[in-house]
Amino acid sequence: MKKRLMSLGLLLVVLVGLAGTLSGCENVTTRANTQDTWSKIKKRGTVVVGLDDSFVPMGFREKSGKLVGYDIDLAKAVFKLYGIKVSFQTIDWSMNATELRNGTIDLIWNGYTKNPQREKVVAFSDTYLKNKQVLVSLKKNHINSFNDMTGKTLGVQSGSSGYESLENNPKLLKDKIAKKTPIQYDTFTNAFLDLNAGRIKGLLIDSVYANYYIKHESNSADYQETQGNFKSEDFAVGLRKGDKTMKAKINAGLKTLKANGTLAKINKKWFGNQNVEN
């Protein structure tokens, strides 16, 4: 009987400790998502940006391993105004909002599309670049419209705005493709490999990525882009709900860069003479 009471007592201690641990984890997550962290970041002198480091031309690694891109330059330029350095953290893109809420990163800044679903859990800065979804295929497959994808295999990146557009507007494309289900990829790089190998016939992808990637490929003449009826998208910076000061600072910084010509220089560097809408 005594041993039984001791065992029950020990079990109670373990359960109480576990509950405390879980509660502590929840509190850490809640604090990270609701606190205004600007003063802490300013004191630290560094802000952590989460990104998919294969998303050209927004943020990607050159063959040397150096991280470059439109969003890399823009983020650095904004925070330079406040004397803060930017540390870029590669993340699983499908988990970006979780990483943000948990405090692993401070911002999502990597061709991140603003939409109602994401606004439920993430705060957004002002729009800094317009984007749209396009269907990329090989010219030899003669896919000139979304209807030409009927019964064919489509690729899309997991957690991307393209995937969300596909799911939210199934009649435009999803209902036409094979099994009404796309093949999901962790990166567009892997998706392009399968497109070139014929394992998928089309790839739904951000126009900014498609235009840059195709332009820099040796077989660029083999590809074609098809426009559909998906709505245009707004690229913005994703923040925690509590970071109201940082949101105001980023918005003010973007306005300053537009006014002093820095934004135009970054546009020219990454998009050349291509018309882009900020």
LUMMAR-557802 format. One record per residue: residue number from 1; x, z negated, y of N, C-alpha, C, O in turn. Coordinates in pm, whole numbers, always signed. Atoms other than C-alpha are relative to their C-alpha. Layout:
BEGIN
 resi    nxx    nzz    nyy   caxx   cazz   cayy    cxx    czz    cyy    oxx    ozz    oyy
  NUM      X      Z      Y      X      Z      Y      X      Z      Y      X      Z      Y
...
% end
This chain:
BEGIN
 resi    nxx    nzz    nyy   caxx   cazz   cayy    cxx    czz    cyy    oxx    ozz    oyy
    1    +84     +0   -120     +0     +0     +0    +88     +0   +126    +61    +71   +223
    2    -89     +9   -114   +283    -92   +233    +71   +132    +26    +88   +175   +141
    3    -67   -130    -15   +462   +235   +162    -96   +103    +58    -58   +188   +138
    4   +100    -94    -49   +140   +422   +225    -21    -16   +150    -31    +83   +223
    5    +17    +27   -143    +95   +251   +564   +120    +50    +80   +105   +104   +190
    6   -121    -48    -68   +455   +331   +654     -1   +152    +11    +37   +208   +114
    7     +5   -146     -1   +402   +696   +559    -98    +50   +104    -72   +147   +175
    8   +100    -38    -99    +87   +715   +769    +52    -21   +142    +27    +59   +232
    9    -58    +29   -132   +270   +555  +1059   +101   +104    +41   +104   +148   +156
   10   -101   -102    -27   +555   +802  +1031    -65   +133    +35    -21   +204   +125
   11    +71   -124    -25   +311  +1093  +1017    -59     +0   +141    -57   +102   +210
   12    +58    +11   -133   +140   +965  +1333   +104    +21   +108    +78    +88   +208
   13   -109    -16    -96   +473   +946  +1517    +40   +147    +14    +62   +196   +124
   14    -37   -141     +0   +558  +1304  +1415   -103    +84    +75    -69   +171   +154
   15   +107    -76    -65   +218  +1435  +1527     -1    -23   +149    -21    +71   +227
   16     -3    +31   -142   +240  +1256  +1860   +116    +71    +69   +103   +125   +179
   17   -117    -67    -56   +589  +1393  +1917    -20   +149    +11    +19   +211   +110
   18    +26   -143     -2   +479  +1745  +1827    -96    +36   +111    -78   +136   +181
   19    +97    -24   -107   +183  +1723  +2062    +67     -6   +136    +37    +74   +224
   20    -72    +12   -126   +413  +1610  +2340    +87   +120    +27    +97   +167   +140
   21    -86   -118    -14   +649  +1899  +2273    -81   +121    +41    -42   +195   +132
   22    +84   -114    -32   +369  +2155  +2278    -55    -11   +142    -63    +88   +215
   23    +50    +23   -134   +225  +2000  +2592   +107    +28   +103    +80    +84   +210
   24   -112    -24    -90   +567  +2012  +2753    +25   +147    +20    +51   +191   +131
   25    -20   -145     -9   +604  +2382  +2669   -108    +63    +88    -80   +150   +170
   26   +110    -54    -79   +262  +2452  +2817    +18    -32   +147    -10    +51   +233
   27    -20    +39   -139   +347  +2258  +3131   +108    +83    +67    +94   +122   +183
   28   -110    -81    -54   +674  +2449  +3177    -53   +139    +35    -23   +192   +143
   29    +55   -133    -24   +487  +2781  +3144    -94     +0   +119    -90    +90   +203
   30    +96    +10   -110   +211  +2668  +3380    +72    -13   +133    +35    +52   +230
   31    -74    +19   -125   +460  +2550  +3642    +69   +129    +43    +68   +165   +160
   32    -71   -124    -31   +658  +2872  +3617    -94   +105    +57    -54   +187   +139
   33    +95   -101    -42   +344  +3075  +3674    -71    -34   +131   -124    +55   +197
   34    +79    +41   -117   +192  +2874  +3959    +84    -46   +119    +33    -50   +231
   35    -83    +48   -109   +484  +2744  +4166    +48   +112    +91    +66   +225    +46
   36    -65    -92    -93   +616  +2916  +4475   +150    -27     -9   +198   -131    +37
   37   -141    +25    +34   +980  +2957  +4372   +100    +54   +103   +221    +50    +79
   38    -91    -64    -95  +1122  +3125  +4684   +114    -91    +44   +230    -47    +45
   39   -105    +90    -49  +1312  +2820  +4811   +104    -25   -109   +223    -35    -79
   40    -94    +21   +111  +1466  +2766  +4466    +88   +123    -20   +208   +110    -41
   41    -76   -125    +17  +1570  +3132  +4437    +96    +20   +116   +209    +64    +97
   42    -85    -12   -118  +1705  +3133  +4792   +121    -92    -11   +232    -52    +23
   43   -109    +95    +16  +1913  +2825  +4716    +97    +45   -109   +218    +31    -96
   44    -80    -49   +112  +2033  +2973  +4387    +79   +124    +39   +191   +145     -9
   45    -69   -120    -47  +2123  +3297  +4561    -14   +120    -91    +50   +223    -69
   46    +19   -108    +97  +2006  +3514  +4270   -145     +6    -45   -208    -97    -69
   47   +133    -20    +55  +1676  +3660  +4159    +13    +84   -127    +94   +177   -131
   48    -12    -68   +129  +1624  +3781  +3799   -114   +101    -15   -232    +66    -10
   49    +97   -108    +15  +1451  +4115  +3751     -1    +47   -146   +104    +76   -203
   50    +14    -50   +136  +1317  +4218  +3410    -28   +149     -1   -103   +199    +82
   51    +17   -145     +5  +1333  +4584  +3309    +24    +55   -140    +84    -11   -225
   52    -32    -80   +117  +1342  +4840  +3031   +116    +89    +43    +97   +178   +126
   53   -119    -69    -52  +1695  +4977  +3072    +18   +141    -55   +129   +195    -57
   54     -7   -140    +43  +1609  +5318  +2930   -101    +85    +75   -131   +198    +34
   55   +105    -68    -75  +1349  +5419  +3191    +60    +78   +117    +68    +27   +228
   56    -54    -85   -105  +1505  +5706  +3387   -114    +51    +88   -224    +76    +38
   57   -120    +39    -74  +1536  +5734  +3678    -15   -138    +66    +61   -172   +156
   58    +30   +127    -66  +1393  +5391  +3765   +104   -108    -29   +147   -179    +62
   59   -104    +96    +39  +1641  +5176  +3571    +51    +36   -137    -24    +27   -235
   60    -54    -44   +129  +1872  +5296  +3293   +152    -15     -1   +215    -37   +102
   61   -145    +17    +14  +2224  +5276  +3160    +68   +137    -17    +25   +220    -96
   62    -81   -119    +17  +2479  +5550  +3202    +80    -14   -129    +79   -119   -192
   63    -78     +5   +123  +2705  +5639  +2910   +105   -109     +4   +144   -162   -100
   64   -100   +106    -16  +2956  +5390  +3049    -60   -139    -20    +12   -237    -35
   65    +67   +130    +13  +2695  +5115  +3016    -46    -56   +133   -117   -157   +136
   66    +38    +46   -134  +2652  +5076  +3392   -150    +20    +22   -205   +125    -10
   67   +142     -6    -28  +2296  +5000  +3498    -23    +64   +138    +29    +15   +238
   68    +26    -71   -125  +2170  +5242  +3765   -148    +36     +7   -222    +16    -89
   69   +136    -48    -10  +1843  +5380  +3896    -65    -25   +134    -14   -100   +217
   70    +78    +11   -124  +1588  +5408  +4173    -37   -145    +29    -11   -196   +138
   71    +42   +138    -20  +1448  +5058  +4123   +118    -95    +13   +108   -198    +80
   72   -121    +82    -12  +1798  +4914  +4086    +46     +0   +145    +73   -105   +203
   73    -42    -14   -140  +1895  +5048  +4429   -100    -66    +95    -62   -133   +191
   74   +103    +53    -90  +1563  +4949  +4586     -3   -152     -3    -12   -216   +102
   75     +2   +147    +12  +1564  +4592  +4452   +120    -61    +71   +107   -161   +143
   76   -121    +52    -66  +1922  +4538  +4568    -12     +9   +152    +28    -82   +224
   77    +13    -20   -145  +1841  +4679  +4912    -97   -100    +62    -71   -152   +171
   78    +97    +96    -51  +1537  +4455  +4956    +60   -140     +8    +49   -207   +111
   79    -50   +138     +2  +1711  +4133  +4855   +130    -17    +79   +169   -129   +112
   80   -117     +8    -88  +2026  +4219  +5051    -43    -46   +139    +34   -111   +210
   81    +53    +42   -130  +1808  +4166  +5359     -8   -152    +10     -6   -208   +120
   82    +16   +146     +2  +1775  +3802  +5252   +124    -72    -56   +121   -193    -80
   83   -123    +61    +50  +2130  +3745  +5127     -9    -48   -143    +57   -145   -181
   84    +21    +40   +139  +2017  +3725  +4763    +47   +112    -93    +15   +229    -70
   85    -45    -97    +98  +2185  +3900  +4469   -108    +19   -107   -190    -70   -130
   86    +98    -31   +104  +1982  +4066  +4193    +70     +6   -135   +168    +78   -152
   87    -48     -3   +138  +2048  +3999  +3824   -107    +70    -83   -224    +31    -82
   88    +96    -79    +78  +1885  +4253  +3591     +5    -41   -146   +111    -43   -209
   89    +12    +49   +137  +1760  +4130  +3254    -80   +100    -84   -197   +126    -56
   90    +71    -91    +89  +1673  +4377  +2977    -99    -79    -86    -64   -181   -144
   91   +104    +69    +76  +1345  +4277  +2809    -75    +98    -88    -66   +220    -70
   92    +96    -78    +78  +1100  +4398  +2547   -114    +33    +96   -188    -57   +137
   93    +94    -37   -105   +876  +4595  +2783   -143    -41    -33   -220    -73    +58
   94   +136    +38    +37   +561  +4515  +2586    -26   -148    +24   -141   -193    +20
   95    +13   +144    -22   +630  +4145  +2657    +32    -37   +145    +59   -154   +173
   96    -46    +26   -136   +705  +4178  +3029    -79   -110    +71    -19   -195   +137
   97    +80   +103    -69   +414  +3965  +3157    +25   -138    -58    +25   -238    +14
   98    -30   +128    +65   +492  +3692  +2902   +134    -55    +49   +146   -174    +78
   99   -132    +41    -48   +858  +3684  +3008     -9    -51   +144    +60   -146   +181
  100    +17    +40   -140   +747  +3657  +3371    -67   -136     +9    -20   -224    +82
  101    +73   +127     -6   +499  +3375  +3313    +82   -115    -56    +69   -229    -11
  102    -83   +105    +60   +748  +3184  +3098   +118    -39    +87   +184   -139    +60
  103   -112    +31    -88  +1006  +3192  +3376   +132    +57    -45   +236    +27    +14
  104   -123    -64    +46  +1260  +3397  +3180    +53    +95   +105   +174   +108   +124
  105    -34    -90   -110  +1255  +3649  +3463    -84    -40   +122   -184   -110   +109
  106    +74    +31   -123  +1139  +3624  +3825    -90   +114    +45   -190    +92   +113
  107    +74   -118    -44  +1011  +3979  +3874     -1   +106   -108    +90   +113   -191
  108     +3   -123    +81   +903  +4291  +3685    +14   +114   +101    -75   +137   +183
  109    -26   -105   -101  +1055  +4581  +3879    +64   +118    -72   +187   +128    -80
  110    -55   -108    +83  +1089  +4895  +3671   -108   +106    -25   -148   +129   -139
  111   +107    -97    +17   +827  +5161  +3737   -123    -66    -57   -184    -14   -151
  112   +110    +82    +51   +557  +4898  +3685   -129    +38    +73   -139    +22   +195
  113   +123    -49    -60   +207  +5034  +3744   -101   -111    +26   -128   -194    -60
  114   +103    +96    -38    -51  +4828  +3928   -135    +45    -54   -177   +159    -31
  115   +135    -33    +47   -390  +4818  +3754    -81   -129    -17    -24   -237    -21
  116    +86   +118     +8   -690  +4582  +3718    +31    -93   -116    +22   -215   -102
  117    -31    +83   +117   -592  +4461  +3371   +121    -89    +27   +119   -208     -1
  118   -122    +75    -28   -245  +4356  +3480    -19    -99   +114    +44   -205   +117
  119    +23    +89   -114   -375  +4203  +3802    -68   -131    -40    -72   -226    +38
  120    +60   +125    +49   -557  +3943  +3593   +107   -106    -28    +79   -225    -19
  121   -105    +94    +38   -225  +3786  +3493   +124     +7    +89   +208    -83    +86
  122   -119    -21    -81    +31  +3922  +3741    -40    +33   +144   -138   +104   +167
  123    +19    -38   -140    +48  +3942  +4121    +86   +123    +28   +188   +144    -38
  124    -74   -122    -30   +168  +4268  +4276    +39     +8   +147    -32    -41   +235
  125    -42    -32   -136   +363  +4371  +4583    -80   +121    +48   -165   +173    -24
  126    +57   -126    -48   +255  +4661  +4800    +57   +115    -84   +164   +103   -144
  127    -48   -120    +70   +287  +5005  +4643   +123    +56    +69   +127    +64   +192
  128   -118    -62    -61   +631  +5161  +4696    +24   +141    -50   +110   +212     +4
  129    -17   -137    +50   +598  +5483  +4492   -122    +40    -82   -179    -41   -155
  130   +112    -53    +76   +322  +5702  +4348    +50    +66   -128   +160   +120   -133
  131    -36    -55   +130   +324  +5819  +3986   -126    +55    -66   -237    +26    -22
  132   +113    -48    +80   +102  +6000  +3736    +45    +21   -144   +164    +33   -171
  133    -29    -24   +140    +81  +6051  +3362     -8   +149    -31   -103   +216    +10
  134     +0   -141    +39   +172  +6393  +3220    +25    +11   -150    +80    -80   -212
  135    -22    -27   +142   +178  +6542  +2872   +119    +94    -12   +115   +206    +38
  136   -119    -83    +21   +520  +6674  +2772     -1    +53   -143    -25    -21   -238
  137     -6    -62   +132   +552  +6917  +2484   +109   +107     +0   +170   +134   +104
  138    -93   -112     +9   +778  +7196  +2360    -79   +129    +22   -188   +145    -32
  139    +69   -124    -32   +685  +7539  +2491    -42    +77   -126   -146   +143   -127
  140    +30    -75   +122   +694  +7682  +2139   -128    -47    -69   -182    +24   -153
  141   +123    +52    +62   +396  +7463  +2045   -127    +45    +74   -238    +20    +28
  142   +111    -59    -76   +176  +7633  +2311   -111   -102    +32   -229    -76     +9
  143    +97   +102    -43     +8  +7316  +2437    -13    +11   +152    +71    -39   +227
  144    +20    -28   -142   -132  +7419  +2773   -109    -85    +64   -132    -77   +184
  145   +103    +90    -51   -410  +7161  +2808    -15   -116    -97    +37   -112   -208
  146    +25   +114    +89   -521  +6829  +2664    -79    +44   -123    -61    -13   -231
  147    +79    -48   +115   -765  +7021  +2441    +89    +58   -109    +52    +56   -226
  148    -92    -58    +99   -468  +7189  +2273    +66   -107    -87   +135    -74   -184
  149    -53   +109    +82   -369  +6845  +2139    -99    -42   -110    -73   -137   -184
  150   +100    +33   +101   -679  +6840  +1916    +61     +4   -140   +115   +106   -183
  151    -52    +10   +136   -576  +6721  +1569   +150    -13     -9   +205    -17   -119
  152   -146     +8     -1   -212  +6692  +1675    +47   -143    +30    -30   -225    +79
  153    -55   +134    -13    +16  +6388  +1687    +56    -24   +140   +134    +57   +192
  154    -42    +36   -135    +75  +6217  +2022    +88   -124     -2    +64   -217    -79
  155    -86   +116    -14   +351  +5976  +2120    -21    -67   +135    -57     -1   +232
  156    +15    +76   -124   +337  +5702  +2384    +85   -127    -12   +109   -175   -122
  157    -79   +123     +5   +547  +5399  +2479    -92   -122     -7   -192   -129    +65
  158    +77   +123    +13   +412  +5059  +2372     +2    -78   +131   +106    -93   +194
  159     +9    +82   -120   +288  +4851  +2665    +13    +76   +129    +18    +15   +236
  160    -18    -80   -122   +325  +5140  +2909   -135    +26    +67   -240     +5     +8
  161   +123    -36    -70    +73  +5247  +3171    -64   +122    -65   -186   +139    -58
  162    +54   -116    +72    +37  +5569  +2972    -87    -44   -116   -193    +13   -140
  163    +79    +52   +112    -82  +5372  +2671   -131    -59    +50   -235    -39    -12
  164   +121    +61    -56   -328  +5179  +2886    -97   +107    +50   -218    +94    +32
  165    +86   -109    -46   -460  +5501  +3044    -66    +69   -118   -183   +107   -113
  166    +53    -63   +122   -503  +5648  +2698   -114    -82    -59   -217    -27    -98
  167   +101    +89    +58   -699  +5346  +2576   -123    -13    +89   -235    -21    +40
  168   +111    +22    -94   -911  +5309  +2889    -83   +126    +25   -196   +117    +72
  169    +70   -126    -21  -1008  +5677  +2904     +9    +87   -126    +66   +196   -122
  170    -20    -67   +129  -1034  +5783  +2537    -48   +144     -6     +9   +225    -79
  171    +55   -135     +7  -1240  +6096  +2600    +96   +105    +55    +89   +222    +18
  172    -92    -96    -62   -963  +6255  +2806   +104    +53    -98   +140   +171    -93
  173   -106    -43    +91   -705  +6265  +2527     -4    -71   -136    +13     -6   -239
  174    -10    +76   +125   -720  +5988  +2265    -93    +51   -108    -52    +64   -224
  175    +98    -44   +100  -1035  +6113  +2093    +33   +136    -58    -26   +176   -159
  176    -35   -134    +47   -874  +6455  +2049   +115     -1   -101   +123    +87   -187
  177   -123     -2    +79   -548  +6357  +1878    -24    -40   -146   -130    -91   -181
  178    +10    +31   +143   -481  +6310  +1506    -32   -147    -22    +35   -235    +33
  179    +44   +135    +35   -660  +6000  +1370    -40    -83   +122    -61   -204   +112
  180    +35    +67   -125   -746  +5916  +1733    +92   -119    +29    +53   -216    +96
  181    -97   +109    -15   -436  +5697  +1727   +138    +57    +31   +188   +139    -46
  182   -134    -50    -32   -101  +5764  +1900   +108    -74    -77    +87   -185   -125
  183   -118    +68    +54   +240  +5683  +1759    +67    -71   +117    +94     -9   +220
  184    -58    +79   -109   +392  +5405  +1969   +151    -16    -19   +201    -35   -130
  185   -146    +11     +0   +760  +5387  +2062    +45   -113    +92    -21   -145   +191
  186    -52   +106    -86   +970  +5107  +2205    +63    +58   +126    +64     -7   +230
  187    -59    -67   -117  +1145  +5354  +2439    -39   +147     +0    -68   +205   -105
  188    +27   -143    -10  +1080  +5705  +2566   +115    +81    -60    +95   +194   -105
  189   -115    -69    +60  +1428  +5798  +2445    -28    +33   -145     -5   +145   -190
  190    +33    -22   +141  +1317  +5754  +2084   -117    +97    -15   -122   +175   -110
  191   +116    -90     +5   +991  +5936  +2159    +46   +145    +17     -4   +234    -51
  192    -50   -135    -20  +1182  +6240  +2287    +74    +51   -123    +69   +170   -154
  193    -68    -40   +122  +1392  +6243  +1971   -101    +54   -102    -77   +156   -167
  194   +103    -44    +93  +1075  +6271  +1763    -71   +125    +48   -111   +209    -33
  195    +61   -121    -55   +928  +6532  +1998    +87   +121    -32    +37   +225    -75
  196    -93   -110    +28  +1238  +6749  +1958     +7    +33   -149    +30   +147   -187
  197     -6    -20   +145  +1229  +6699  +1581   -133    +48    -58   -142    +80   -176
  198   +130    -48    +46   +863  +6800  +1561    -87   -105    -66   -192    -73   -121
  199    +80   +106    +62   +739  +6464  +1437   -122    -36    +84   -221    -88    +32
  200   +119     +7    -87   +505  +6449  +1737     -6   +131    +77    +96   +197    +96
  201    +17   -128    -70   +363  +6744  +1927    -13    -17   +151     +4    +78   +227
  202    +13    +26   -142   +307  +6580  +2262    +39   -142    +32    +32   -230    -53
  203    -41   +133    -44   +428  +6282  +2462    -65    -30   +134    -44    +43   +232
  204    +60    +41   -126   +223  +6104  +2728    +99    -91    +71   +141   -193    +16
  205   -114    +65    -64   +473  +5985  +2985    -13     +4   +152    -84    +89   +207
  206     -1     +2   -146   +528  +5896  +3350    +67   +126    +54   +171   +169     +2
  207    -56   -122    -57   +592  +6202  +3564   +140    -20    +55   +224    +70    +45
  208   -134    +23    -57   +893  +6041  +3734   +105     +1   -111   +217    +50    -91
  209    -92     -1   +113  +1055  +5990  +3393    +16   +143    -53   +127   +191    -72
  210     -3   -135    +58   +961  +6333  +3260    +82    +96    +86   +167   +169    +35
  211    -69    -93    -89  +1086  +6521  +3565   +151    -21     +0   +228    +75     -5
  212   -143    +30     -5  +1422  +6344  +3574    +66    +31   -135   +171    +93   -141
  213    -57    -18   +134  +1481  +6348  +3197    +17   +148    -34   +125   +191    -76
  214     -4   -142    +35  +1396  +6715  +3147   +105    +74    +83   +177   +159    +32
  215    -95    -65    -89  +1603  +6822  +3447   +143    -20    -47   +227    +68    -27
  216   -137    +32    +40  +1913  +6658  +3298    +30    +29   -147   +136     -7   -197
  217    -22    -37   +139  +1872  +6788  +2942    +52   +143    -10    +13   +230    +68
  218    -57   -134    +16  +2070  +7089  +2820   -106   +101    -44    -94   +221    -18
  219   +107    -89    +46  +1752  +7230  +2662   -125    -13    +87   -237     -2    +38
  220   +112    +24    -93  +1536  +7170  +2971   -103   +113     -1   -221    +90    +21
  221    +90   -115     +0  +1389  +7522  +2943    -98     -3   -116   -195    +73   -118
  222    +87     +6   +118  +1229  +7426  +2610   -126    -82    +23   -221    -74    -55
  223   +112    +91    -23   +989  +7173  +2764   -103    +56    +97    -73   +145   +177
  224   +100    -28   -102   +666  +7203  +2954    -83   -126    +23   -101   -208    -66
  225    +85   +112    -37   +448  +6953  +3137   -142    +49    +22   -165   +154    +82
  226   +141    -34    -17    +70  +6959  +3126    -70   -111    +75    -59   -228    +39
  227    +73    +98    -80   -145  +6788  +3386   -137    -25    -62   -202    +67   -112
  228   +134    +34    +47   -459  +6604  +3280    -81    -60   +113    -52    -36   +231
  229    +86    +59   -101   -725  +6409  +3460    +17   -150    +15    -72   -218    +68
  230    -25   +142    -24   -571  +6065  +3453    +24    -22   +149    +83    +61   +217
  231    -15    +32   -141   -578  +5898  +3793   +147    -23    +34   +226    -64    -52
  232   -137    +29    -43   -258  +5871  +3996    +21   -151     -3    -74   -229     +0
  233    -34   +141    +17    -78  +5539  +3970    +88    -50   +115   +155    +28   +182
  234    -82    +64   -102    +89  +5295  +4207   +108    -85    -65    +77   -177   -141
  235   -110    +85    +45   +432  +5156  +4126    +13   -117    +98    +17    -97   +219
  236    -14   +119    -83   +467  +4799  +4253    +83   -103    -76   +108    -88   -196
  237    -78   +107    +61   +669  +4485  +4185    -96   -105    -56   -189   -148    +12
  238    +83   +103    +62   +513  +4236  +3942    +59   -138    +24   +177   -161     +2
  239    -43   +136    -30   +530  +3868  +4041    -93   -100    -68   -203    -66   -111
  240    +87   +107    +45   +398  +3535  +3919   -103    -29   +108    -79     -8   +227
  241   +110    +26    -94    +70  +3431  +4079    +40    -97   +111     -7    -86   +224
  242    -35   +101    -98   +233  +3137  +4256   +103    +44   +103   +122    -24   +203
  243   -110    -42    -88   +512  +3336  +4423    -50    +77   +122    -17   +194   +141
  244    +58    -62   -119   +326  +3408  +4746   +106    +30   +106    +99   +133   +174
  245   -105    -23    -99   +635  +3371  +4966    +86   +120    -39   +118   +203    +46
  246    -82   -112    +45   +840  +3611  +4756    -76   +132    +16    -18   +233    +53
  247    +82   -121    -19   +554  +3862  +4763     +5    +44   +146    +22   +163   +174
  248     -4    -33   -143   +548  +3846  +5144   +139    +52    +39   +150   +145   +119
  249   -137    -42    -31   +930  +3880  +5158    +26   +141    -51    +86   +223    +18
  250    -20   -134    +57   +930  +4184  +4927    -76   +104    +80    -22   +211   +110
  251    +80    -94    -79   +650  +4353  +5121    +64    +27   +137    +69   +141   +183
  252    -67    -15   -129   +830  +4289  +5450   +128    +82    -16   +161   +165    +68
  253   -123    -74    +26  +1154  +4419  +5298    -25   +148    -22    +50   +232    +29
  254    +34   -141    +24   +991  +4741  +5177    -33    +71   +130     +5   +186   +150
  255    +35    -58   -130   +851  +4802  +5526   +125    +23    +85   +137   +125   +152
  256   -126    -13    -75  +1194  +4742  +5681    +81   +120    -50   +133   +197    +30
  257    -77   -110    +58  +1362  +4987  +5440    -62   +135    +31     +9   +235    +45
  258    +68   -125    -36  +1100  +5251  +5516    +26    +33   +147    +47   +149   +182
  259    -18    -21   -144  +1143  +5202  +5891   +144    +39    +35   +165   +120   +125
  260   -140    -27    -36  +1525  +5211  +5892    +62   +118    -76   +180   +148    -59
  261    -47   -121    +68  +1553  +5516  +5666    +65    -22   -135   +101    +74   -202
  262    -64    +28   +129  +1699  +5340  +5360    -84    +52   -117    -29   +105   -213
  263    +89    -46   +108  +1395  +5423  +5144    +10   +152    -16    +12   +203   -128
  264    -12   -146     +5  +1424  +5792  +5234   +132    +41    -67   +136   +139   -142
  265   -131    -30    +62  +1794  +5787  +5131     -5    -22   -151    +52    +55   -228
  266    +12    +28   +144  +1707  +5630  +4795    -85   +108    -67    -54   +152   -178
  267    +83   -111    +52  +1433  +5892  +4744    +85   +125    -19    +77   +191   -123
  268    -84   -120     +5  +1682  +6169  +4821   +101     -8   -113   +127    +90   -182
  269   -101    +18   +103  +1943  +6024  +4586    -56    +26   -139    +10    +90   -220
  270    +53     -7   +135  +1714  +6007  +4283    -98   +114    -25   -117   +155   -140
  271    +99   -106    +20  +1454  +6278  +4343    +37   +130    +70    -35   +229    +59
  272    -43   -121    -67  +1645  +6530  +4553   -103    +48   +100   -152    -30   +181
  273    +96    -59    -92  +1414  +6764  +4739   -145     -8    -52   -238    +42    +11
  274   +135    +16    +57  +1119  +6678  +4516    -84    -88    +92    -38   -192   +138
  275    +89    +79    -87   +825  +6553  +4720    -46   -125    -74   -103   -116   -183
  276    +47   +127    +57   +757  +6187  +4647    -83    -72   +104    -60    -59   +224
  277    +89    +72    -90   +488  +5968  +4795    +24   -148     -9    +11   -207   -116
  278    -25   +142     -4   +574  +5616  +4902   -122    -75    +55   -119   -197    +66
% end
